[in-house]
Amino acid sequence: MRHGKKHNHLGRKTAHRKSMLANMASSLIEHKRINTTVAKAKALKVFVEPLITKSKTDTTHNRRLVFAKLRQKEAVAELFRDVAPKVGDRPGGYTRVIKLGNRLGDNADMALIELVDYNETYNLKDKPEKKKSTRRGGRKKSSSQDSAPQTENKTEENKSSENKEDKKED
């Protein structure tokens, strides 16, 4: 029976596992995406998402709690400075795990874990809108605007030519 066995121990002792997850979380915060095995990615997701939630409120107490887990001052600073404002309106689910296939050496299942708001491919909010284009050659709006200045130019040319003719007659 599995009563009370929440964590995947990843075949490591407690101190090694905590250090590995802290290093992986720091790398994820710094690089915004990392490649690892599926089991480590799932364990990292459970480890890092509460830290990102804590970073949404920038207090000294939350900084100290996050630093106790991450153990790297630069990662904590970047988490509170850059990542937290970007995910401030999101209620959870800050990371995404994408399975990549098997590793060549030992056939381990590989995955890409990334911060959701930093992927330009999946973010639909920030994409520029496409211009609608049709295959038919309908009348363009700009052509009617372009024709008006041309008529003014023609009238100016006509006036200048009339003035020249008047001067020649005199």
SENU-302466 format. One record per residue: residue number from 1; residue in three letters; x, y, z of N, C-alpha, C in turn. Coordinates in nm, 4 decimals, decimal comma. Layout:
REM SENU-302466
NODE   vomar   pase       n_c1       n_c2       n_c3      ca_c1      ca_c2      ca_c3       c_c1       c_c2       c_c3
NODE     NUM    ala          X          Y          Z          X          Y          Z          X          Y          Z
...
REM end
This chain:
REM SENU-302466
NODE   vomar   pase       n_c1       n_c2       n_c3      ca_c1      ca_c2      ca_c3       c_c1       c_c2       c_c3
NODE       1    met     0,0831    -0,1191     0,0000     0,0000     0,0000     0,0000     0,0870     0,1247     0,0000
NODE       2    arg     0,0320     0,2343    -0,0566     0,1088     0,3579    -0,0719     0,0615     0,4665     0,0235
NODE       3    his     0,0172     0,4361     0,1400    -0,0361     0,5374     0,2295     0,0718     0,6362     0,2703
NODE       4    gly     0,0462     0,7645     0,2473     0,1372     0,8699     0,2918     0,2662     0,8813     0,2128
NODE       5    lys     0,2717     0,8232     0,0944     0,3927     0,8312     0,0121     0,3653     0,9253    -0,1046
NODE       6    lys     0,3864     1,0537    -0,0825     0,3526     1,1548    -0,1823     0,4625     1,1767    -0,2844
NODE       7    his     0,5878     1,1794    -0,2431     0,6974     1,2257    -0,3266     0,7654     1,1118    -0,4010
NODE       8    asn     0,8081     1,1431    -0,5222     0,8940     1,0519    -0,5961     1,0363     1,0746    -0,5466
NODE       9    his     1,0978     0,9728    -0,4931     1,2301     0,9887    -0,4325     1,3422     0,9915    -0,5359
NODE      10    leu     1,3124     0,9557    -0,6595     1,4060     0,9657    -0,7715     1,5344     0,8861    -0,7483
NODE      11    gly     1,5303     0,7859    -0,6653     1,6469     0,7006    -0,6401     1,7603     0,7721    -0,5706
NODE      12    arg     1,7300     0,8721    -0,4889     1,8333     0,9509    -0,4226     1,8004     0,9673    -0,2753
NODE      13    lys     1,9017     0,9950    -0,1969     1,8805     1,0283    -0,0567     1,8166     1,1663    -0,0472
NODE      14    thr     1,7652     1,2013     0,0689     1,6903     1,3249     0,0861     1,7735     1,4489     0,0544
NODE      15    ala     1,8933     1,4572     0,1053     1,9763     1,5758     0,0846     2,0127     1,5919    -0,0627
NODE      16    his     2,0454     1,4815    -0,1286     2,0789     1,4856    -0,2708     1,9586     1,5287    -0,3533
NODE      17    arg     1,8420     1,4749    -0,3213     1,7204     1,5091    -0,3950     1,6850     1,6573    -0,3786
NODE      18    lys     1,6942     1,7087    -0,2571     1,6611     1,8499    -0,2341     1,7602     1,9418    -0,3053
NODE      19    ser     1,8873     1,9069    -0,3025     1,9874     1,9880    -0,3727     1,9658     1,9851    -0,5234
NODE      20    met     1,9340     1,8677    -0,5757     1,9115     1,8545    -0,7190     1,7897     1,9363    -0,7623
NODE      21    leu     1,6817     1,9302    -0,6856     1,5622     2,0059    -0,7211     1,5862     2,1565    -0,7082
NODE      22    ala     1,6644     2,1978    -0,6086     1,6970     2,3395    -0,5945     1,7785     2,3883    -0,7137
NODE      23    asn     1,8756     2,3087    -0,7572     1,9570     2,3457    -0,8733     1,8735     2,3484    -1,0011
NODE      24    met     1,7863     2,2504    -1,0172     1,7023     2,2473    -1,1366     1,6039     2,3642    -1,1379
NODE      25    ala     1,5491     2,3993    -1,0222     1,4558     2,5116    -1,0143     1,5267     2,6420    -1,0456
NODE      26    ser     1,6497     2,6577    -0,9970     1,7268     2,7784    -1,0273     1,7561     2,7875    -1,1767
NODE      27    ser     1,7902     2,6750    -1,2372     1,8149     2,6734    -1,3818     1,6876     2,7049    -1,4600
NODE      28    leu     1,5746     2,6531    -1,4138     1,4471     2,6805    -1,4806     1,4134     2,8289    -1,4729
NODE      29    ile     1,4361     2,8900    -1,3579     1,4066     3,0324    -1,3418     1,5014     3,1165    -1,4270
NODE      30    glu     1,6262     3,0748    -1,4346     1,7249     3,1510    -1,5109     1,7041     3,1372    -1,6614
NODE      31    his     1,6843     3,0135    -1,7090     1,6788     2,9881    -1,8536     1,5375     2,9789    -1,9089
NODE      32    lys     1,4366     2,9734    -1,8225     1,2944     2,9671    -1,8574     1,2514     2,8333    -1,9149
NODE      33    arg     1,3438     2,7452    -1,9500     1,3102     2,6086    -1,9927     1,4339     2,5204    -1,9817
NODE      34    ile     1,4128     2,3945    -1,9446     1,5247     2,3005    -1,9355     1,4785     2,1629    -1,9838
NODE      35    asn     1,5727     2,0845    -2,0313     1,5478     1,9468    -2,0708     1,5903     1,8545    -1,9580
NODE      36    thr     1,5053     1,7581    -1,9262     1,5354     1,6615    -1,8206     1,4488     1,5380    -1,8436
NODE      37    thr     1,4536     1,4441    -1,7526     1,3684     1,3265    -1,7651     1,2273     1,3615    -1,7195
NODE      38    val     1,1321     1,2792    -1,7591     0,9919     1,3050    -1,7257     0,9709     1,2995    -1,5748
NODE      39    ala     1,0318     1,2021    -1,5064     1,0139     1,1886    -1,3617     1,0697     1,3109    -1,2882
NODE      40    lys     1,1881     1,3586    -1,3300     1,2456     1,4775    -1,2665     1,1625     1,6016    -1,2982
NODE      41    ala     1,1092     1,6104    -1,4189     1,0276     1,7256    -1,4562     0,9002     1,7315    -1,3715
NODE      42    lys     0,8378     1,6170    -1,3483     0,7168     1,6144    -1,2659     0,7487     1,6493    -1,1208
NODE      43    ala     0,8620     1,6006    -1,0705     0,9029     1,6348    -0,9341     0,9376     1,7829    -0,9231
NODE      44    leu     1,0010     1,8377    -1,0268     1,0367     1,9789    -1,0274     0,9132     2,0677    -1,0323
NODE      45    lys     0,8119     2,0241    -1,1052     0,6878     2,1012    -1,1132     0,6250     2,1160    -0,9752
NODE      46    val     0,6214     2,0078    -0,8985     0,5667     2,0111    -0,7630     0,6528     2,0993    -0,6730
NODE      47    phe     0,7832     2,1039    -0,6982     0,8766     2,1810    -0,6152     0,8691     2,3306    -0,6445
NODE      48    val     0,8611     2,3678    -0,7725     0,8791     2,5086    -0,8106     0,7487     2,5888    -0,8111
NODE      49    glu     0,6354     2,5262    -0,8342     0,5116     2,6033    -0,8443     0,4729     2,6721    -0,7139
NODE      50    pro     0,4877     2,6095    -0,5960     0,4611     2,6851    -0,4728     0,5568     2,8027    -0,4523
NODE      51    leu     0,6796     2,7904    -0,5012     0,7746     2,9008    -0,4897     0,7313     3,0184    -0,5769
NODE      52    ile     0,6806     2,9899    -0,6948     0,6329     3,0969    -0,7828     0,5097     3,1631    -0,7217
NODE      53    thr     0,4231     3,0835    -0,6591     0,3071     3,1408    -0,5920     0,3497     3,2337    -0,4794
NODE      54    lys     0,4510     3,1935    -0,4036     0,5008     3,2795    -0,2957     0,5627     3,4077    -0,3506
NODE      55    ser     0,6198     3,4014    -0,4678     0,6873     3,5191    -0,5233     0,5897     3,6247    -0,5720
NODE      56    lys     0,4617     3,5917    -0,5826     0,3639     3,6903    -0,6296     0,3436     3,8029    -0,5294
NODE      57    thr     0,3666     3,7757    -0,4001     0,3624     3,8817    -0,2992     0,5049     3,9028    -0,2496
NODE      58    asp     0,5592     4,0177    -0,2809     0,7001     4,0455    -0,2521     0,7144     4,0992    -0,1099
NODE      59    thr     0,7335     4,0070    -0,0154     0,7617     4,0448     0,1227     0,8939     3,9828     0,1636
NODE      60    thr     0,9517     4,0357     0,2692     1,0781     3,9818     0,3183     1,0607     3,8366     0,3625
NODE      61    his     0,9479     3,8079     0,4253     0,9234     3,6714     0,4725     0,9170     3,5733     0,3550
NODE      62    asn     0,8451     3,6101     0,2488     0,8362     3,5214     0,1323     0,9710     3,5052     0,0642
NODE      63    arg     1,0489     3,6116     0,0573     1,1832     3,6011    -0,0006     1,2687     3,5031     0,0783
NODE      64    arg     1,2593     3,5078     0,2097     1,3388     3,4170     0,2924     1,2918     3,2732     0,2787
NODE      65    leu     1,1606     3,2520     0,2688     1,1088     3,1169     0,2491     1,1557     3,0592     0,1152
NODE      66    val     1,1512     3,1407     0,0113     1,1941     3,0948    -0,1212     1,3446     3,0714    -0,1234
NODE      67    phe     1,4201     3,1597    -0,0588     1,5650     3,1425    -0,0554     1,6050     3,0157     0,0202
NODE      68    ala     1,5282     2,9784     0,1220     1,5569     2,8553     0,1963     1,5446     2,7330     0,1068
NODE      69    lys     1,4565     2,7388     0,0076     1,4406     2,6254    -0,0848     1,5373     2,6332    -0,2022
NODE      70    leu     1,5533     2,7523    -0,2613     1,6347     2,7654    -0,3830     1,7848     2,7714    -0,3556
NODE      71    arg     1,8248     2,8400    -0,2495     1,9651     2,8495    -0,2073     2,0533     2,9290    -0,3024
NODE      72    gln     1,9949     3,0087    -0,3914     2,0740     3,0928    -0,4817     2,0120     3,2316    -0,4861
NODE      73    lys     2,0911     3,3299    -0,4457     2,0417     3,4664    -0,4344     1,9981     3,5229    -0,5700
NODE      74    glu     2,0723     3,4931    -0,6757     2,0409     3,5465    -0,8079     1,9083     3,4905    -0,8597
NODE      75    ala     1,8842     3,3622    -0,8339     1,7597     3,2999    -0,8783     1,6404     3,3591    -0,8045
NODE      76    val     1,6564     3,3845    -0,6755     1,5487     3,4447    -0,5970     1,5201     3,5860    -0,6479
NODE      77    ala     1,6257     3,6617    -0,6744     1,6079     3,7985    -0,7240     1,5359     3,7985    -0,8583
NODE      78    glu     1,5744     3,7101    -0,9487     1,5103     3,7043    -1,0797     1,3662     3,6563    -1,0690
NODE      79    leu     1,3413     3,5640    -0,9780     1,2053     3,5142    -0,9577     1,1130     3,6266    -0,9126
NODE      80    phe     1,1555     3,7044    -0,8161     1,0710     3,8114    -0,7645     1,0675     3,9325    -0,8582
NODE      81    arg     1,1765     3,9571    -0,9307     1,1847     4,0760    -1,0153     1,1189     4,0554    -1,1514
NODE      82    asp     1,1449     3,9420    -1,2173     1,1008     3,9227    -1,3552     0,9817     3,8275    -1,3688
NODE      83    val     0,9914     3,7121    -1,3037     0,8916     3,6073    -1,3256     0,7592     3,6415    -1,2582
NODE      84    ala     0,7642     3,6872    -1,1334     0,6410     3,7119    -1,0572     0,5485     3,8148    -1,1227
NODE      85    pro     0,5982     3,9282    -1,1726     0,5050     4,0218    -1,2381     0,4404     3,9647    -1,3638
NODE      86    lys     0,5123     3,8775    -1,4328     0,4590     3,8217    -1,5571     0,3482     3,7194    -1,5300
NODE      87    val     0,3567     3,6481    -1,4175     0,2566     3,5450    -1,3863     0,1588     3,5923    -1,2796
NODE      88    gly     0,1573     3,7221    -1,2509     0,0773     3,7741    -1,1407    -0,0719     3,7480    -1,1529
NODE      89    asp    -0,1260     3,7468    -1,2739    -0,2697     3,7279    -1,2906    -0,3086     3,5818    -1,3076
NODE      90    arg    -0,2118     3,4930    -1,3195    -0,2393     3,3508    -1,3402    -0,2653     3,2834    -1,2054
NODE      91    pro    -0,3738     3,2062    -1,1918    -0,4050     3,1455    -1,0620    -0,3240     3,0197    -1,0297
NODE      92    gly    -0,2457     2,9711    -1,1205    -0,1654     2,8500    -1,0978    -0,1245     2,7933    -1,2315
NODE      93    gly    -0,0542     2,6807    -1,2305    -0,0122     2,6190    -1,3561     0,0919     2,7008    -1,4274
NODE      94    tyr     0,1995     2,7301    -1,3576     0,3031     2,8184    -1,4129     0,4007     2,7451    -1,5031
NODE      95    thr     0,4036     2,6123    -1,4969     0,4992     2,5355    -1,5771     0,4253     2,4399    -1,6695
NODE      96    arg     0,4947     2,4010    -1,7751     0,4405     2,3081    -1,8733     0,5451     2,2010    -1,8982
NODE      97    val     0,5031     2,0737    -1,9005     0,5923     1,9617    -1,9290     0,5553     1,9059    -2,0655
NODE      98    ile     0,6522     1,9052    -2,1565     0,6317     1,8533    -2,2916     0,7229     1,7337    -2,3097
NODE      99    lys     0,6655     1,6194    -2,3407     0,7447     1,4979    -2,3573     0,8146     1,5006    -2,4926
NODE     100    leu     0,9426     1,4631    -2,4928     1,0254     1,4735    -2,6128     1,0593     1,3396    -2,6768
NODE     101    gly     1,0406     1,2313    -2,6079     1,0806     1,1020    -2,6614     1,1838     1,0383    -2,5706
NODE     102    asn     1,2597     0,9442    -2,6234     1,3563     0,8709    -2,5427     1,4992     0,9170    -2,5702
NODE     103    arg     1,5804     0,9132    -2,4661     1,7214     0,9493    -2,4778     1,7951     0,8336    -2,5433
NODE     104    leu     1,8931     0,8657    -2,6270     1,9626     0,7621    -2,7030     2,0457     0,6698    -2,6136
NODE     105    gly     2,1130     0,7240    -2,5142     2,2056     0,6430    -2,4352     2,1387     0,5351    -2,3533
NODE     106    asp     2,0377     0,5716    -2,2739     1,9765     0,4746    -2,1833     1,8261     0,4597    -2,2028
NODE     107    asn     1,7719     0,5193    -2,3089     1,6303     0,5075    -2,3442     1,5378     0,5662    -2,2374
NODE     108    ala     1,5854     0,6655    -2,1640     1,5027     0,7300    -2,0623     1,4033     0,8257    -2,1289
NODE     109    asp     1,2837     0,8360    -2,0720     1,1833     0,9293    -2,1234     1,2282     1,0712    -2,0936
NODE     110    met     1,2419     1,1538    -2,1985     1,2869     1,2913    -2,1821     1,1692     1,3874    -2,1934
NODE     111    ala     1,1867     1,5023    -2,1288     1,0814     1,6039    -2,1315     1,1446     1,7419    -2,1278
NODE     112    leu     1,0682     1,8384    -2,1758     1,1050     1,9785    -2,1683     1,0094     2,0417    -2,0678
NODE     113    ile     1,0634     2,1049    -1,9645     0,9797     2,1776    -1,8688     1,0101     2,3249    -1,8865
NODE     114    glu     0,9041     2,4057    -1,8955     0,9213     2,5476    -1,9230     0,8189     2,6289    -1,8464
NODE     115    leu     0,8504     2,7559    -1,8282     0,7552     2,8490    -1,7700     0,6562     2,8894    -1,8781
NODE     116    val     0,5291     2,8803    -1,8475     0,4240     2,8948    -1,9479     0,4249     3,0328    -2,0126
NODE     117    asp     0,4412     3,1382    -1,9341     0,4289     3,2733    -1,9879     0,5483     3,3177    -2,0703
NODE     118    tyr     0,6535     3,2383    -2,0761     0,7726     3,2773    -2,1516     0,7825     3,2075    -2,2857
NODE     119    asn     0,6836     3,1310    -2,3250     0,6867     3,0637    -2,4541     0,6064     3,1457    -2,5538
NODE     120    glu     0,6722     3,1976    -2,6577     0,6065     3,2810    -2,7565     0,5184     3,2001    -2,8507
NODE     121    thr     0,5466     3,0716    -2,8650     0,4706     2,9889    -2,9581     0,3267     2,9701    -2,9115
NODE     122    tyr     0,3081     2,9475    -2,7801     0,1756     2,9175    -2,7284     0,1015     3,0398    -2,6769
NODE     123    asn     0,1681     3,1519    -2,6557     0,1015     3,2705    -2,6035     0,0242     3,3385    -2,7159
NODE     124    leu    -0,1062     3,3406    -2,7031    -0,1900     3,3998    -2,8073    -0,2130     3,5481    -2,7826
NODE     125    lys    -0,1941     3,5960    -2,6601    -0,2201     3,7359    -2,6286    -0,1212     3,8285    -2,6984
NODE     126    asp     0,0048     3,7907    -2,7029     0,1095     3,8794    -2,7499     0,1311     3,8755    -2,9006
NODE     127    lys     0,0611     3,7861    -2,9703     0,0837     3,7743    -3,1141     0,0225     3,8924    -3,1875
NODE     128    pro     0,0920     3,9461    -3,2874     0,0316     4,0508    -3,3691    -0,0775     3,9897    -3,4570
NODE     129    glu    -0,1819     4,0682    -3,4800    -0,2929     4,0165    -3,5600    -0,2555     4,0131    -3,7071
NODE     130    lys    -0,3017     3,9088    -3,7743    -0,2758     3,8948    -3,9168    -0,3709     3,9841    -3,9951
NODE     131    lys    -0,3222     4,0339    -4,1066    -0,4106     4,1076    -4,1961    -0,4919     4,0061    -4,2745
NODE     132    lys    -0,6177     4,0376    -4,2916    -0,7026     3,9474    -4,3684    -0,6734     3,9676    -4,5158
NODE     133    ser    -0,6516     3,8587    -4,5840    -0,6252     3,8689    -4,7268    -0,7179     3,7736    -4,8009
NODE     134    thr    -0,7657     3,8187    -4,9136    -0,8524     3,7357    -4,9953    -0,7867     3,7152    -5,1305
NODE     135    arg    -0,8341     3,6170    -5,1997    -0,7758     3,5866    -5,3295    -0,8390     3,6699    -5,4403
NODE     136    arg    -0,9553     3,7252    -5,4140    -1,0198     3,8056    -5,5190    -0,9587     3,9445    -5,5217
NODE     137    gly    -0,9621     4,0073    -5,6325    -0,9004     4,1386    -5,6472    -1,0013     4,2501    -5,6339
NODE     138    gly    -1,0548     4,2678    -5,5173    -1,1542     4,3723    -5,4949    -1,0916     4,5102    -5,4954
NODE     139    arg    -1,1784     4,6137    -5,4951    -1,1321     4,7517    -5,4971    -1,0713     4,7870    -5,3619
NODE     140    lys    -0,9593     4,8543    -5,3638    -0,8898     4,8908    -5,2416    -0,9330     5,0291    -5,1982
NODE     141    lys    -0,9327     5,0528    -5,0674    -0,9727     5,1814    -5,0126    -0,8682     5,2880    -5,0425
NODE     142    ser    -0,7413     5,2494    -5,0429    -0,6349     5,3474    -5,0610    -0,6350     5,4070    -5,2016
NODE     143    ser    -0,6881     5,3356    -5,3019    -0,6870     5,3874    -5,4388    -0,7778     5,5094    -5,4518
NODE     144    ser    -0,8893     5,5126    -5,3781    -0,9777     5,6285    -5,3860    -0,9125     5,7494    -5,3201
NODE     145    gln    -0,8343     5,7276    -5,2163    -0,7655     5,8367    -5,1501    -0,6499     5,8878    -5,2365
NODE     146    asp    -0,5851     5,7980    -5,3069    -0,4730     5,8371    -5,3914    -0,5203     5,9190    -5,5117
NODE     147    ser    -0,6422     5,8927    -5,5605    -0,6890     5,9620    -5,6799    -0,7195     6,1096    -5,6514
NODE     148    ala    -0,7587     6,1425    -5,5289    -0,7907     6,2816    -5,4958    -0,6688     6,3728    -5,5077
NODE     149    pro    -0,5544     6,3393    -5,4514    -0,4389     6,4278    -5,4681    -0,3938     6,4380    -5,6133
NODE     150    gln    -0,4164     6,3346    -5,6917    -0,3754     6,3401    -5,8307    -0,4570     6,4420    -5,9073
NODE     151    thr    -0,5861     6,4525    -5,8761    -0,6695     6,5505    -5,9454    -0,6281     6,6915    -5,9071
NODE     152    glu    -0,5882     6,7109    -5,7815    -0,5417     6,8422    -5,7402    -0,4142     6,8789    -5,8153
NODE     153    asn    -0,3276     6,7836    -5,8322    -0,2033     6,8090    -5,9040    -0,2331     6,8447    -6,0496
NODE     154    lys    -0,3302     6,7761    -6,1049    -0,3649     6,8050    -6,2440    -0,4219     6,9449    -6,2560
NODE     155    thr    -0,5046     6,9836    -6,1622    -0,5620     7,1176    -6,1702    -0,4551     7,2233    -6,1527
NODE     156    glu    -0,3574     7,1971    -6,0650    -0,2473     7,2913    -6,0482    -0,1655     7,3007    -6,1764
NODE     157    glu    -0,1443     7,1860    -6,2413    -0,0703     7,1860    -6,3662    -0,1488     7,2613    -6,4739
NODE     158    asn    -0,2804     7,2406    -6,4748    -0,3644     7,3107    -6,5731    -0,3605     7,4613    -6,5497
NODE     159    lys    -0,3650     7,5024    -6,4232    -0,3592     7,6447    -6,3916    -0,2258     7,7037    -6,4348
NODE     160    ser    -0,1201     7,6326    -6,4073     0,0109     7,6844    -6,4442     0,0243     7,6932    -6,5964
NODE     161    ser    -0,0305     7,5952    -6,6674    -0,0239     7,6009    -6,8135    -0,1121     7,7139    -6,8669
NODE     162    glu    -0,2274     7,7397    -6,8014    -0,3129     7,8512    -6,8426    -0,2421     7,9842    -6,8182
NODE     163    asn    -0,1743     7,9953    -6,7063    -0,1000     8,1179    -6,6757     0,0084     8,1402    -6,7803
NODE     164    lys     0,0758     8,0365    -6,8222     0,1797     8,0487    -6,9236     0,1201     8,0953    -7,0549
NODE     165    glu     0,0026     8,0392    -7,0901    -0,0636     8,0790    -7,2139    -0,1058     8,2243    -7,2090
NODE     166    asp    -0,1576     8,2699    -7,0925    -0,1968     8,4094    -7,0770    -0,0786     8,5013    -7,0942
NODE     167    lys     0,0352     8,4600    -7,0377     0,1554     8,5433    -7,0488     0,2034     8,5498    -7,1933
NODE     168    lys     0,1897     8,4399    -7,2678     0,2319     8,4388    -7,4067     0,1439     8,5312    -7,4911
NODE     169    glu     0,0144     8,5387    -7,4616    -0,0781     8,6219    -7,5373    -0,0481     8,7690    -7,5112
NODE     170    asp    -0,0035     8,8052    -7,3945     0,0241     8,9442    -7,3624     0,1469     8,9871    -7,4347
REM end
